[in-house]
Amino acid sequence: MTSTDLAALRPRLPSPLQEIEDDRFTRRGVRLSLKRDDLIHPDLVGNKWRKLAPNLTAAAGRTLLTFGGAYSNHLRATAAAGRLLGLPTVGVVRGDELADRPLNPSLARCVSDGMRLAFVDRSTYRRKNEPSALLAILRAAGAEDAYVVPEGGSNALAVQGCRALGEELRGRADVVAVACGTGGTFAGLAAGLGAGQRALGIPVLKGGFLTADIEGLQREAFGGRRGEWALDDRFHFGGYARTTPQLDAFTEDFEGRHGVGVERLYVAKLLYGLVALVEEGAFKPGSRVTAVITGAPYDG
Ligand SMILES: Cc1ncc(COP(=O)(O)O)c(C=O)c1O
């Protein structure tokens, strides 16, 4: 796989920056823009392109093996990349009980894109970053020679790939906000921003462990902490994939106001957090706030 093969997929880069009128922001003198990473590529949407592209090049045609839950956006994107680039892919899926059940639409899509699935029990899956557990997983999947990408796709190359997101926004925003799962996208974004810009991360998982993880990712990718950044841990709504009627209503209202589809697991919580923050007066009048649209709604 070369960068020429990837360029042939014609990613829309830099992704568009779209200013929108939202009275909750304009009332406070704050300008809101959407960084439309969801428009980069129809199959490798949003942060998936930025994270996978450098890994696809590094895999150099070897089988690419990665990990995810039964509804993982990352597994679907990896499978799609395999189909588009003619690269074999293996998806290690959390939960061996799923092996005997009909595939959900997300996993069925992975299979139709050519991904081979290997179901792993939850306790082994939890230990997948330990070398001995990883080796056992690779052996059981018949993929000892595979190029391994971690769950969520956040390794040093992926974080370096996400630095371009920050670089594209230099001079164009004061605060750039992104939803965080593993924190890899955010770690790269924060490193790519210029002087005077700050990155704001909205974790969608409960736990409060992410600051240390992001520092670790930045150390691995860049040799140390980079950029001005902070997390706001108040908008996870109880944890991954958890929602409330209030969040659902907010998201539908946002879609109606602005005519953009809002991805529910990450982007909805980011936008909710930004509206709550602007209403608290957290952004100075005159400031430019950018929300990174890291994904598109999954249409099944
Ligand atoms: C749509 C979307 N936004 C944001 C993220 C968070 O990315 P990261 O794991 O790099 O924090 C993900 C995770 O894969 C995602 O699917």
The ligand as an SDF file (V2000), in Angstrom:
LIG
                    3D

 16 16  0  0  0  0  0  0  0  0999 V2000
  -17.4930    9.2260   15.2500 C   0  0  0  0  0  0  0  0  0  0  0  0
  -16.3560    9.1340   16.2090 C   0  0  0  0  0  0  0  0  0  0  0  0
  -15.9400   10.2550   16.8120 N   0  0  0  0  0  0  0  0  0  0  0  0
  -14.9410   10.2410   17.7140 C   0  0  0  0  0  0  0  0  0  0  0  0
  -14.2920    9.0730   18.0400 C   0  0  0  0  0  0  0  0  0  0  0  0
  -13.2220    9.1260   19.0880 C   0  0  0  0  0  0  0  0  0  0  0  0
  -11.9840    8.8690   18.5830 O   0  0  0  0  0  0  0  0  0  0  0  0
  -10.7750    8.5170   19.5270 P   0  0  0  0  0  0  0  0  0  0  0  0
  -10.9070    7.0640   19.8880 O   0  0  0  0  0  0  0  0  0  0  0  0
   -9.5850    8.8000   18.6940 O   0  0  0  0  0  0  0  0  0  0  0  0
  -10.8610    9.3680   20.7380 O   0  0  0  0  0  0  0  0  0  0  0  0
  -14.6780    7.8820   17.4350 C   0  0  0  0  0  0  0  0  0  0  0  0
  -13.9940    6.6320   17.7990 C   0  0  0  0  0  0  0  0  0  0  0  0
  -13.5730    5.8560   17.0740 O   0  0  0  0  0  0  0  0  0  0  0  0
  -15.7460    7.8970   16.4880 C   0  0  0  0  0  0  0  0  0  0  0  0
  -16.1840    6.7780   15.8950 O   0  0  0  0  0  0  0  0  0  0  0  0
  1  2  1  0
  2  3  1  0
  2 15  2  0
  3  4  2  0
  4  5  1  0
  5  6  1  0
  5 12  2  0
  6  7  1  0
  7  8  1  0
  8  9  2  0
  8 10  1  0
  8 11  1  0
 12 13  1  0
 12 15  1  0
 13 14  2  0
 15 16  1  0
M  END
$$$$
